[in-house]
Amino acid sequence: MIEEKNLRHEDHGVVNSYAAILFDLDDTLLDRRRTVERYLAGHAARARLSSDVASAYRARFHEIDENGHASRASVFDRLGAEFPTVGSADALLKDFLEYGFATCDWVEGATHLLAWCRSSGLRSGIITNGSSAMQRTKLRALDLAALVDVILVSEEEGVSKPASEIFHRAASRLGVRPDECVFIGDNPMADVDGSRRAGMMDVWIRRGFEWPSGLAPASRSIATLADLPRLLELSANS
């Protein structure tokens, strides 16, 4: 566990260099893998699956889910076809929509970092791709509306990352310029390259994505959220 006292301090160098920090949601603030693991365990119990079937279903879910990038319909169509004794595609999808993100897990250090943003006088926000219903469910589960200043969901905005427009809208709603913003996310294309092209300082959190060949390296990268305050301090003093 990261101690909050290590993050909750005001760093005038950081505040003077950047006015806002923007975050991706899934696998940046919300630990999607751990949340889905919790869901799959609950589903196995509700469906009274044997340990062998539950293990096979879990492994196949992760294979075809593509870390949330595959469409929900396609995921559960395939699961329903491959595991007919577990349930129909419609029944499996209904269960996921009801229980999948009813309870969500934080990425380690996320709440401490959001508190650090507030205590340092930094504005903060979230830009997330996905459907309004699904992403708002996750946001409510973590009570994120109370912890950041703005939230942009791609379906509601009619534009998705990596388009510069959604990054510029977030900066505008925070009352700052894009070049006064830091954006942190795990997806090299949508988060890192998108924010960089929008004129923000991009930070890649390394959480499983392979860096695409041919894509320019991230401006900065971190292994954990706890690394961000120190990285910004060093950037401000460089």
Backbone as a ProteinNet text record, in pm:
[ID]
protein_1_A
[PRIMARY]
MIEEKNLRHEDHGVVNSYAAILFDLDDTLLDRRRTVERYLAGHAARARLSSDVASAYRARFHEIDENGHASRASVFDRLGAEFPTVGSADALLKDFLEYGFATCDWVEGATHLLAWCRSSGLRSGIITNGSSAMQRTKLRALDLAALVDVILVSEEEGVSKPASEIFHRAASRLGVRPDECVFIGDNPMADVDGSRRAGMMDVWIRRGFEWPSGLAPASRSIATLADLPRLLELSANS
[TERTIARY]
85	0	88.7	58.6	134	80.4	166.6	120.5	83.1	-33.8	-85.2	7.6	75.4	161	273.9	308.6	413.2	367.9	235.7	183.3	117.9	66.3	-11.3	80.7	135.5	215.7	204.9	220.6	211.6	349.3	361.9	488.2	470.2	522.3	498.2	561.6	671.3	730.5	634.6	565.1	467.5	352.1	297.9	182.8	217.1	338	375.9	396.3	429	455.4	330.2	240.2	119.5	-0.2	-111.3	-232.3	-330.5	-317	-416.8	-356.8	-414.4	-379.9	-507.6	-501.9	-613.9	-577.1	-676.9	-654	-744.5	-692.2	-773.7	-842.6	-945.9	-1015.3	-969	-1002.6	-975.2	-825.8	-780.6	-640.7	-546.2	-602.1	-522.4	-566	-695.1	-750.1	-825.2	-902.1	-980.7	-903.2	-882.5	-812.9	-913.8	-920.1	-1023.2	-1002	-878.6	-852.3	-898.3	-862.2	-899.8	-1050.9	-1112	-1257.5	-1327.3	-1280.3	-1340.6	-1317.8	-1201.2	-1176.1	-1278.3	-1307.8	-1408.5	-1545	-1578.6	-1706	-1713.6	-1608.2	-1610.6	-1624.6	-1563.5	-1580	-1725.5	-1785.3	-1924.7	-2018.1	-1988.3	-2071.1	-2065.1	-1945.8	-1931.7	-2015.1	-2018.1	-2098.2	-2247.4	-2289.5	-2431.9	-2478.9	-2393.7	-2429.8	-2400.7	-2340.3	-2306.2	-2221.5	-2117	-2028.7	-1930.6	-1896.4	-1789.9	-1658.2	-1559.9	-1431.3	-1368.4	-1383.3	-1325.4	-1392.8	-1524.8	-1598	-1571	-1569.3	-1542.6	-1404.3	-1304.9	-1169	-1161.1	-1227.2	-1225.9	-1299.3	-1412.7	-1491.2	-1410.1	-1345.6	-1263.4	-1151.5	-1079.6	-968	-1017.5	-1129.2	-1181.2	-1233.9	-1296	-1343	-1226.8	-1115.9	-1002.7	-943.2	-943.9	-887.9	-965.5	-1097.3	-1177.1	-1222.7	-1205.4	-1246.2	-1151.8	-1024.7	-924	-914	-909.7	-898.2	-1007.7	-1127.1	-1240	-1255.4	-1168.2	-1174.5	-1264.7	-1295.4	-1390.6	-1532.3	-1622.6	-1760.3	-1824.2	-1911.3	-1977.6	-2059	-2128.1	-2211.6	-2128.4	-2013.1	-1930.4	-1872.3	-1832.7	-1777.3	-1878.9	-2000.9	-2098.5	-2165.8	-2167	-2210.8	-2118.1	-1988.9	-1892.1	-1895.1	-1905.7	-1912.6	-2038.6	-2149.6	-2273.7	-2265.4	-2196.1	-2181.8	-2086.1	-1980.7	-1878.5	-1912.8	-1998.2	-2036.2	-2189.5	-2256.4	-2403.8	-2464.2	-2393.2	-2448.9	-2441.1	-2358.1	-2345.6	-2460.1	-2502	-2612	-2610.6	-2721.9	-2729.9	-2650.6	-2622.4	-2550.3	-2624.9	-2756.3	-2836	-2829.2	-2837.7	-2834.2	-2698.1	-2591.1	-2455.9	-2432	-2477.4	-2462	-2541.9	-2663.6	-2746.9	-2679.3	-2620.6	-2551.2	-2432.9	-2357.7	-2241	-2282.1	-2386.3	-2431.1	-2481.4	-2539.2	-2590.7	-2481.5	-2388.3	-2291.1	-2146.2	-2115.4	-1976.1	-1899.2	-1960.9	-1891.7	-1973.6	-2055.6	-2130.7	-2035.1	-1924.6	-1816.3	-1688.4	-1609.6	-1487.3	-1365.7	-1252.9	-1126.6	-1041.2	-976.3	-884.5	-750.5	-685.3	-543	-471.5	-372	-302.8	-248.1	-275.6	-226.5	-316.9	-427.7	-511.9	-577.5	-636.3	-705	-605.7	-487.8	-385.4	-339.5	-326.6	-284	-390.5	-516.3	-622.9	-626.3	-603	-596.6	-477.5	-367.1	-248	-275.8	-348.9	-384.9	-460.3	-557.5	-636.6	-549.7	-468.4	-388.6	-280.7	-242.2	-140.9	-200.1	-332	-396.6	-409.5	-394.7	-406.9	-551.4	-600.9	-729.9	-713.4	-822.9	-812.1	-937.2	-921	-1034.3	-1006.9	-1110.1	-1104.3	-1156.7	-1087.2	-1136.3	-1139.2	-1256.4	-1268.3	-1348.7	-1299.8	-1374.5	-1470.9	-1587.9	-1683.2	-1825	-1916.3	-2057	-2084.1	-2182.3	-2218.2	-2264.7	-2350.1	-2404.3	-2294.1	-2202	-2096.7	-1997.6	-1952.5	-1850.2	-1906.8	-2031.7	-2092.3	-2114.2	-2141	-2152.9	-2021.8	-1911	-1778.8	-1748.8	-1780.1	-1753	-1832	-1957.7	-2038.6	-1984.5	-1940.7	-1890.4	-1770.3	-1691.1	-1573.6	-1598.9	-1720.3	-1756.8	-1658.8	-1621.9	-1519.2	-1566.2	-1695.3	-1743.6	-1710.7	-1698.6	-1666	-1516.8	-1435.6	-1290.5	-1217	-1286	-1223.6	-1315.2	-1262.7	-1336.6	-1420.1	-1374.2	-1450.7	-1439	-1542.7	-1541.9	-1599	-1526.4	-1572.5	-1578.9	-1697.3	-1719	-1740.7	-1670.2	-1667.9	-1806.4	-1891.3	-2024.1	-2104	-2090.5	-2162.4	-2107.1	-1976.7	-1911.5	-1923.3	-1950	-1954.4	-1817.6	-1714	-1576.2	-1495.8	-1400.1	-1323.5	-1174.2	-1102.4	-956.3	-916.7	-820.4	-716	-742.8	-865.5	-893.4	-858.9	-789.7	-747.5	-865.6	-979.3	-1094.6	-1136	-1136.1	-1183.4	-1085	-956.6	-856.5	-871.3	-893.9	-910.2	-1036.5	-1143.4	-1265.6	-1239.8	-1166.7	-1137.6	-1058.7	-956.8	-878.1	-964.3	-1050	-1136.7	-1229.6	-1287.6	-1379.6	-1307.9	-1179.6	-1100.3	-1050.9	-1067.3	-1022.7	-873	-809.6	-664.8	-633.1	-509.3	-463.8	-419.1	-424	-374	-229.8	-145.3	-5.1	17.8	-87.9	-79.3	-126.9	-160.3	-216.4	-117.1	-122.2	-56.9	-166.9	-144.1	-240	-169.5	-232.8	-174.8	-271.1	-220	-302.3	-216.7	-282.3	-209.2	-205.3	-292.7	-301.7	-208.9	-108.8	-11.8	-73.5	-174	-232	-336.2	-437.3	-549	-507.2	-427.9	-393.8	-266	-158.3	-27.7	-14.2	-28.9	-14.2	-125.7	-247.1	-358.2	-334.6	-293.1	-270.7	-151	-49.6	68.9	31.7	-46.3	-88.2	-180.4	-247.3	-334.9	-257.2	-126.9	-43.8	-23.6	-59.7	-42.4	87.8	131.9	245.2	193.9	240	189.7	273.4	203.7	269.3	205.4	288.7	241.7	258.1	147.6	158	163	267.8	294.9	213.8	101.7	12	-32.4	57.4	26.1	28	0.7	6.8	150.9	169.8	298.4	308.1	426.5	442.4	448.7	364.7	362	491.9	537.2	656	622.2	714.8	692.5	631.5	579.1	522.3	630.9	642.1	743.3	725	832.8	821.1	741.3	683.8	613.6	711.6	661.4	746.8	797.7	710	745	672.7	725.3	655.7	679.7	581.8	589.9	539.7	585.5	541.3	419.5	408.7	297	252.1	130.6	79.5	157.5	212.7	290.8	414.1	456.3	573.9	544.6	417.9	384.8	427.9	401.4	442.8	592.9	674.3	818.5	857.2	794.1	823.5	791.5	676.7	639.8	733.5	778.1	873.4	1002.7	1052.4	1174.9	1156.3	1038.9	1011.4	1010	951.7	942.3	1078.8	1170.9	1303.6	1407.3	1365.8	1462.2	1474.2
-119.6	0	124.9	221.5	346.1	440.8	496.3	585.8	720.7	769.7	895.9	1011.2	1005.9	1119.1	1141.8	1038.3	1054.5	1134.3	1147.6	1217.9	1350.9	1362.9	1481.2	1593.4	1664.9	1782.2	1877.8	2004	2103.3	2126.2	2113	2132	2250.1	2365.5	2486	2475.5	2396.6	2377.4	2309.7	2207.3	2138.1	2229.6	2300.2	2386.7	2497.2	2551.2	2658.7	2609.2	2481.5	2428.8	2373.8	2315	2253.5	2299.9	2316.5	2361.9	2248.8	2137.9	2031.3	1896.7	1793.2	1656.1	1585.7	1525.6	1449.9	1302.1	1218.2	1075	997.6	889.8	782.7	714.2	633.2	563.4	418.9	333.7	190.5	160.9	92.5	52.1	170	284.8	398.6	435.6	458.2	480.1	355.8	294.8	175.7	51.6	-40.5	-165.1	-261.2	-256.2	-333.5	-483.2	-529.1	-672.2	-726.7	-658.7	-706.8	-698.5	-593.1	-579	-691.6	-724.3	-832.1	-966.8	-985	-1109.2	-1126	-1017.2	-1022.8	-1059.4	-996.9	-1028	-1175.4	-1228.8	-1366.4	-1465.1	-1434.1	-1519.9	-1517	-1398.8	-1386.1	-1456.2	-1442.9	-1509.3	-1660.6	-1714.2	-1858.6	-1907	-1827.2	-1864.8	-1857.8	-1749.1	-1735.2	-1846.3	-1883.4	-1985.3	-2127.1	-2136.7	-2266.5	-2349.8	-2286.6	-2355.6	-2443.7	-2556.4	-2638.6	-2563.5	-2602.8	-2531.8	-2541.8	-2655.4	-2671.7	-2580.1	-2574.5	-2488.4	-2341.8	-2307.1	-2168.3	-2124.6	-2212.8	-2180.6	-2163.4	-2252.4	-2242.9	-2117.6	-2087.7	-1969	-1842.6	-1838.9	-1723.1	-1700.3	-1808.3	-1795.2	-1748.4	-1803.2	-1766.4	-1624.1	-1583	-1444.6	-1348.9	-1370	-1278.8	-1281.6	-1398.7	-1409.6	-1326.2	-1331.6	-1264.3	-1124.7	-1090.1	-957.4	-847.6	-883.2	-787.9	-665.7	-693	-585	-480.4	-525.1	-433.8	-368.9	-400.5	-335.1	-408	-534.9	-606.7	-562.9	-569.4	-529	-628.2	-575.8	-664.2	-771.6	-733.9	-830.6	-945.8	-914	-1019.8	-1109.7	-1052.2	-1132.4	-1235.3	-1190.5	-1281.8	-1371.2	-1329.9	-1420.6	-1542.3	-1516.4	-1625.7	-1711	-1647.1	-1723.6	-1809.7	-1753.8	-1829.7	-1950.4	-1933.5	-2044	-2150.5	-2107	-2200.9	-2265.2	-2199.4	-2251.8	-2253.9	-2333.1	-2329.7	-2372.7	-2454.5	-2496.6	-2386.5	-2284.9	-2174.2	-2075.5	-2051.9	-1959.5	-1909	-1852.8	-1794.8	-1664.8	-1621.2	-1494.7	-1380.6	-1376.6	-1269.7	-1275.5	-1396.9	-1411	-1373	-1411.5	-1378.9	-1228.1	-1165.4	-1020.6	-948.2	-992.7	-930.4	-938.6	-1053.6	-1069.7	-974.3	-962.4	-873.7	-728	-685.9	-547.4	-515.6	-614	-592.2	-594.8	-685.4	-708.8	-673.3	-658.1	-644.3	-535.2	-417.9	-304.6	-243.5	-326.5	-278.6	-240.7	-315	-284.2	-279.5	-174.6	-158.5	-143.9	-185.9	-176.7	-63.2	9.2	114.8	55.7	120.8	98.7	148.9	76.9	114.9	257.8	335.6	472.4	575.9	533.1	628	730.1	686.1	781	878.2	830.4	917.7	1022.6	980.4	1075.4	1181	1141.3	1239.4	1338.5	1289.5	1379.3	1473.3	1422.8	1506.5	1617.7	1585.8	1690.1	1803.5	1767.6	1870.2	1951.4	1883.1	1954.4	2040.1	2007.2	2084.1	2196.7	2209.9	2315.9	2285.3	2159.1	2119.5	2083.3	2129.2	2084.7	1941.3	1866.6	1727.5	1686.2	1584.7	1536	1399.9	1343.8	1211.3	1220	1153.9	1135.4	985.2	930.3	786.6	752.7	656.5	604.4	496.4	491.5	386.2	438.4	346	384.5	461.4	548.8	627	536.1	437.7	351.1	275.7	216.6	136.6	223.2	331.5	413.3	488	534.4	603.5	507.4	380.6	281.5	270	264.2	256	382.3	496.4	624.1	636.1	590.8	593.4	497	380.8	281.9	334.8	419	477.2	618.3	669.6	804.8	908.1	891.1	976.7	1119.2	1138.3	1274.8	1367.2	1311.9	1392.4	1418.3	1348.8	1354.2	1430.1	1456.8	1531	1645.2	1733	1853.6	1836.1	1753.9	1729.9	1583.9	1532.9	1397.2	1402.6	1347.9	1340.7	1193.9	1150	1014	1022.5	941.9	958.9	951.7	859.2	848.5	976.3	1037.4	1160.6	1278.8	1273.3	1384.4	1372.2	1251.1	1230	1229.2	1213	1206.6	1125.5	1048.8	957.6	987.1	948.4	946	848.9	878.8	979.5	1114.4	1143.6	1271.6	1388.4	1486.8	1601.4	1675.9	1673.6	1751.9	1718.8	1591	1555.6	1601.2	1601.8	1654	1805.4	1872.8	2018.2	2057.6	1981.2	2010.3	1998.9	1896.2	1878.9	1996.6	2039.5	2154	2279.5	2299.8	2417.2	2417.7	2303.5	2295.6	2314.4	2286.9	2312.8	2457	2530	2669.3	2683.8	2585.4	2590.4	2562.6	2588.6	2558.1	2411.3	2349.7	2212.7	2197.2	2297	2282	2301.6	2332.5	2338.2	2207.5	2108.9	1983.1	1867.8	1779.7	1649.4	1545.6	1451.6	1342.3	1211.1	1127	997.9	885.9	785.8	673	553.8	439.4	315.4	278.1	339.1	301	388.5	327.6	407.2	495.8	444.8	522.1	620.6	569.9	655.2	758.8	718.4	807.7	887.4	815.9	881.3	962.3	896.7	969.6	1071.4	1036.2	1130.2	1257.9	1245.6	1366.3	1445.3	1374.5	1442.5	1526.7	1469.8	1543.4	1660.3	1649.8	1758.5	1869.1	1850.9	1955.6	1942.4	1827.1	1804	1729.9	1732.2	1650.7	1509	1413.9	1277.4	1193.1	1113.2	1020.4	883.6	785.3	648	570.9	513.2	421.7	280.6	209.2	79.4	-29.7	-66.6	-163.4	-272.9	-319.4	-436.9	-416.2	-295.1	-271.4	-280.3	-344.6	-340.6	-210.1	-148.8	-24.8	-56.2	7.7	-24.4	13.4	-74.7	-42.2	73.4	165.3	279.3	399.9	382.3	496	560.7	692.8	763.7	733.8	719.1	688.3	794.2	752.1	847.5	952	1072.7	1177.2	1137.6	1075.7	1027.4	894.8	809.8	686.7	654.8	587.4	551	407.9	344	208.4	209.1	308.9	318	462.8	483.3	619.2	696	626.4	693.8	762.8	723.7	784.3	921.5	955.3	1075.4	1206.4	1230.7	1358.7	1385.9	1284.2	1303.3	1328.7	1257.8	1280.2	1423.2	1476.3	1613.1	1713.8	1683.1	1771.6	1778.2	1662.4	1659.9	1731.3	1713.4	1780.2	1932.3	1976.2	2120.1	2182.7	2105	2158	2134.7	2064.3	2034.3	2148.3
0	0	0	-87.4	-93.2	12.3	93.4	198.1	141	183.2	130.7	163	276.3	314.9	215	136	37.8	-83.6	-100.3	-216.5	-181.7	-61.7	-28	19.7	-77.3	-44.4	-161.7	-134.6	-242.3	-299.1	-429.2	-498.7	-593.1	-554.5	-634.3	-772.4	-784.1	-916	-1010.2	-960.7	-1043.1	-1078.8	-978.6	-1001.7	-1101.1	-1092.3	-1183.1	-1325.7	-1344.1	-1477	-1544	-1467	-1520.2	-1439.3	-1508.8	-1440.7	-1414.7	-1489.5	-1478.3	-1515	-1455.7	-1491.4	-1535.5	-1653.1	-1707.8	-1711.6	-1683.8	-1673.6	-1768.8	-1822.2	-1877.4	-1758.9	-1786.3	-1678	-1663.3	-1761.2	-1747.9	-1750.7	-1648	-1631.2	-1615.1	-1580.8	-1535.9	-1394.3	-1375.3	-1241	-1192	-1281.4	-1248.8	-1290.6	-1196.1	-1226.5	-1290.8	-1422.4	-1493	-1478.1	-1489.2	-1479.7	-1344.1	-1237.4	-1104.4	-1084.5	-1139.5	-1130.4	-1204.2	-1323.3	-1401.8	-1334	-1273.8	-1200.2	-1088.1	-1018.8	-912	-971.3	-1085	-1149.6	-1188.1	-1251.1	-1297.8	-1182.4	-1068.8	-951.5	-903.9	-903.7	-864.1	-961.3	-1090.5	-1191.4	-1175.8	-1151.5	-1133.4	-1015.4	-909.3	-792.2	-823.4	-891.2	-923.6	-1016.7	-1112.5	-1210.5	-1161.1	-1042.3	-982.4	-1077.4	-1129.6	-1222.8	-1146.9	-1206.3	-1149.8	-1163.5	-1086.8	-1090.9	-1229.2	-1297.2	-1431.1	-1532.4	-1528.7	-1622.2	-1591.7	-1464	-1425.2	-1472.1	-1459	-1501.7	-1653	-1727.1	-1872.9	-1920.7	-1858	-1894.3	-1866.8	-1751.4	-1714.2	-1815.3	-1850.2	-1944	-2080.8	-2125.4	-2257.4	-2258	-2149.2	-2138.8	-2162	-2091.7	-2103.8	-2244.7	-2308.4	-2442.6	-2543.5	-2536.9	-2640.1	-2599.5	-2472.7	-2425	-2471.9	-2495.8	-2544.2	-2453.9	-2323.1	-2224.3	-2239.2	-2278.6	-2289.9	-2425.3	-2519.9	-2650.2	-2748.8	-2723.2	-2808.7	-2772.9	-2869.8	-2841.8	-2746.2	-2658.4	-2561.6	-2633.4	-2740.3	-2811.9	-2865.7	-2925.9	-2983.4	-2875.2	-2761.8	-2652.2	-2605.2	-2579.6	-2521.7	-2625.3	-2750.7	-2856.6	-2861.6	-2854.1	-2861.1	-2735.2	-2619.2	-2495.2	-2489.7	-2535.4	-2536.5	-2627.7	-2742	-2835.9	-2783.7	-2716	-2669.4	-2535.4	-2457.2	-2325.1	-2312.6	-2396.8	-2396.2	-2263.5	-2186	-2057	-1951.4	-1977.4	-1881.4	-1898.7	-2024.2	-2048.6	-2190.9	-2233.4	-2367.6	-2372.2	-2494.2	-2509.7	-2441.5	-2457.7	-2396.3	-2244	-2189.5	-2044	-1988.5	-2058	-2012.2	-2018.9	-2126.9	-2139.4	-2031.3	-2006.4	-1903	-1766.8	-1736.4	-1608.4	-1598	-1706.6	-1705.9	-1687.9	-1758.5	-1747.7	-1606.9	-1540.4	-1405.8	-1299.9	-1315.2	-1207.2	-1241.2	-1371.5	-1412.1	-1342.2	-1330.6	-1268.8	-1155.4	-1092.5	-975.9	-863.2	-854.7	-761.3	-841.7	-822.8	-901	-809.6	-861.2	-788.3	-845.6	-757.8	-798.3	-840.9	-934.8	-955.2	-829.4	-784.6	-661.3	-671	-569.3	-562.5	-626.2	-689.8	-763.4	-671.7	-562.1	-474.1	-411.6	-379.4	-321.7	-422.6	-548.9	-651.7	-677.4	-679.9	-698.5	-582.3	-460.5	-345.3	-356.7	-406.4	-425.8	-526.4	-633	-730.7	-662.2	-579.8	-511.2	-415.9	-337.3	-237.9	-302.1	-425.9	-497.3	-581.1	-579.7	-656.3	-803.8	-841.1	-980.6	-1013.2	-1126.9	-1176.8	-1226.1	-1231.6	-1275	-1351.4	-1434.5	-1511.6	-1571.1	-1632.5	-1693.3	-1835.2	-1927.1	-2063.8	-2088.4	-2115.1	-2133.5	-2257.7	-2332.9	-2448.1	-2402.1	-2464.5	-2433.7	-2430.6	-2404.5	-2397.4	-2269.3	-2275.8	-2157.7	-2044.6	-2076.1	-1971.8	-1898.9	-1973.4	-1911	-1834.2	-1897.6	-1831.7	-1711.4	-1721	-1606.2	-1489.6	-1518.9	-1412	-1335.9	-1408.4	-1345.5	-1264.6	-1323	-1256.1	-1126	-1129.1	-1007.1	-902.5	-945.7	-850.5	-772.6	-837.5	-771.7	-718.4	-737.8	-695	-750.8	-876.3	-934	-960.6	-978.1	-1002.2	-885.5	-765.8	-648.2	-635.3	-715.2	-696.5	-806.4	-918.5	-1027.9	-1069.5	-1154	-1193.2	-1319.5	-1412.9	-1535.7	-1575.5	-1641.6	-1696	-1837	-1932.1	-2070.2	-2111.5	-2155.5	-2204.5	-2354.9	-2430.2	-2575.3	-2638.7	-2595.1	-2656.1	-2634.8	-2518.8	-2489	-2568.5	-2597.3	-2667.4	-2819.3	-2867.4	-3011.2	-3074.8	-2995.1	-3044.2	-2944	-2994.3	-2909.9	-2916.6	-2812.8	-2820.4	-2931.9	-3015.5	-2998.7	-3065.8	-3107.3	-3173.3	-3080.8	-3134.5	-3053.7	-2993.1	-3061.5	-3017.6	-2874.5	-2838.4	-2704.5	-2597.1	-2628.7	-2535.4	-2520.9	-2632.6	-2628.2	-2551.7	-2566.7	-2490.3	-2340.7	-2301.2	-2158.9	-2104.5	-2178.1	-2134.1	-2124.1	-2224.2	-2224	-2103.1	-2070.8	-1957.5	-1824.3	-1823.4	-1702.8	-1697.3	-1807.1	-1811.2	-1827.2	-1894.1	-1913.7	-2060	-2099.4	-2234.4	-2241.3	-2358.5	-2370.8	-2325.2	-2354.3	-2315.1	-2165.5	-2091.3	-1945.9	-1881	-1965.8	-1916	-1929.4	-1833.8	-1840.6	-1861.1	-1952.1	-1968.7	-1941.4	-1859.6	-1825.8	-1863.3	-1933.5	-1974.3	-2012.5	-2031.6	-2059	-2206.5	-2288	-2428.8	-2513.4	-2578.5	-2653.9	-2761.2	-2833.4	-2942.5	-2891.7	-2821.5	-2780.3	-2678.5	-2580.9	-2470	-2494.2	-2523	-2531.3	-2659.6	-2773.9	-2899.8	-2917.4	-2872.1	-2883.2	-2806.1	-2680.6	-2600.2	-2649.4	-2696.4	-2749.2	-2870.8	-2962	-3081.5	-3046.6	-2932	-2887.3	-2815.7	-2800.8	-2740.9	-2591.2	-2534.7	-2391.3	-2364.2	-2239.6	-2199.8	-2172.9	-2251.2	-2243.1	-2146.6	-2067.1	-1974.5	-1992.9	-2019.4	-2037.3	-1907.3	-1855.7	-1742.5	-1799.8	-1767.5	-1829.6	-1758.5	-1820	-1756.6	-1853.6	-1938.6	-2019.1	-2169	-2216.6	-2360.7	-2409.7	-2523.8	-2592.1	-2669.8	-2669.5	-2744.3	-2893.2	-2976.6	-3120	-3189.8	-3275.6	-3354.1	-3447.4	-3461.4	-3549.4	-3482	-3360.5	-3287.5	-3203.7	-3212.1	-3133.7	-2985.2	-2910.1	-2767.2	-2692.3	-2580.3	-2493.8	-2442.7	-2418.2	-2362.2	-2224.2	-2145.2	-2012.2	-1991.3	-1905.8	-1870.9	-1724.9	-1664.1	-1523.8	-1506.5	-1400.5	-1369.4	-1278.6	-1190.7	-1097.2	-1086.3	-1041.5	-1024.3	-918.9	-823	-718.9	-775.3	-897.3	-959.4	-1020.8	-1039.2	-1116.1	-1051	-921.4	-863.4	-878.8	-854.1	-866.9	-1012.7	-1105.2	-1246.8	-1286.3	-1241	-1274.7	-1210.5	-1088.6	-1022.9	-1102	-1148.3	-1225.8	-1359	-1421.1	-1548.5	-1531	-1419.3	-1395	-1372.2	-1317.7	-1285.3	-1393.9	-1501.1	-1607.7	-1705.9
[MASK]
++++++++++++++++++++++++++++++++++++++++++++++++++++++++++++++++++++++++++++++++++++++++++++++++++++++++++++++++++++++++++++++++++++++++++++++++++++++++++++++++++++++++++++++++++++++++++++++++++++++++++++++++++++++++++++++++++++++++++++++

